[in-house]
Amino acid sequence: MGFPPSLLEYCFVRKKVKTKLREWKKKGYHPDFIFLQWTEMVLLLPYVKQLFPNSEIICIEEDVTFLKLQRKIKQNKGMKKLLFWIQEKMMKKNELSSLMKSDLAVLNNQKDCSLVVNHGVPKEKTFVTAPFFNDLSEIERCSDGKTVIFWGAMNRPENEEAAIWFIEKVMPEIEDIRFVILGAHPSEKICAYASERIEVTGFVDDPKEYFAKCLCMVVPLKNGAGIKIKVLEGMSAGIPVLTNEIGIEGIPAKNEYDYFHCEIAQDYTEAIYKLLHDNTLGKNIGENAKCLIKENFDFKESVDRFVKRIMQNQST
């Protein structure tokens, strides 16, 4: 997660959090543990440590924000590139400093853990835990052989950008598919693409019907960092997932065994044609994906290990 859409909004929230912390301090509150989740809160560590010097502070990074900014640098030019470069330098310094000063830095995947360790965070201070996601393994798949889905909150710029890219770059190349965009708060811009072949649902109470019937899920993200919950949920449901380096990061999946790795439009087109002409391939990829998620992302087991770890810290 990066900064909220408005820097002003972030500053306001930060001020409110500090005010509330001071109120608790005045009332004599002395917590054993303080959990700072998301980078925005992690950056408050120096202030929190000053108020509660005897509390153990645990930082939970859903993703590494300076990595997300590094990707924005590569994708932009001119003044925007310069501004992202400045922001990345400041963020990298402050984010890593906070993780180093924490009692435990929690990452949602081994890739992010290795990244921060390689940048100086002591390995013994890190812990990898599975992120929470909706396990949809109970879904009984029966593909309609034509529907491709995109799943995500559509007010997030990276999701809208990815869905529009697929519409413009891939849809014209394959006449035999429908594209369904599932997710709340689609903008007028993306709703304007709706047609006989493209459905924009907006919020849906339960996506299971779409997950059960679709041919595959596409996740052509150009921005972002950390594990993508949409990919975990799709794979847990046994859906063949087509995605790129950003979409699959943190998930130890094998190309054309657990998912299809696609970077350019032609990759998506070729993978979809394979699925259209080979029902068995889609079933095998989906089953392999379900097994991968079950073996590597057991949330309950991960929580049990996490609780054991922090209690060990408290007793030493």
Secondary structure, DSSP 8 states (H G I E B T S, - for coil): ----S-HHHHHHHHHHHHHHHHHHHHTT---SEEEEESHHHHTTHHHHHHH-TTSEEEEEESS-HHHHHHHHHHH--HHHHHHHHHHHHHHHHHHHHHHHHSSEEEESSHHHHHHHHHTT--GGGEEE--------TT------SSEEEEES-TTSHHHHHHHHHHHHHTGGG-TT-EEEEE-S---HHHHTT-SSSEEEEE--S-THHHHHH-SEEEE--SS--S--HHHHHHHHTT--EEE-HHHHTTS---BTTTBEE--SHHHHHHHHHHHHH-HHHHHHHHHHHHHHHHHH--HHHHHHHHHHHHHHHHH-
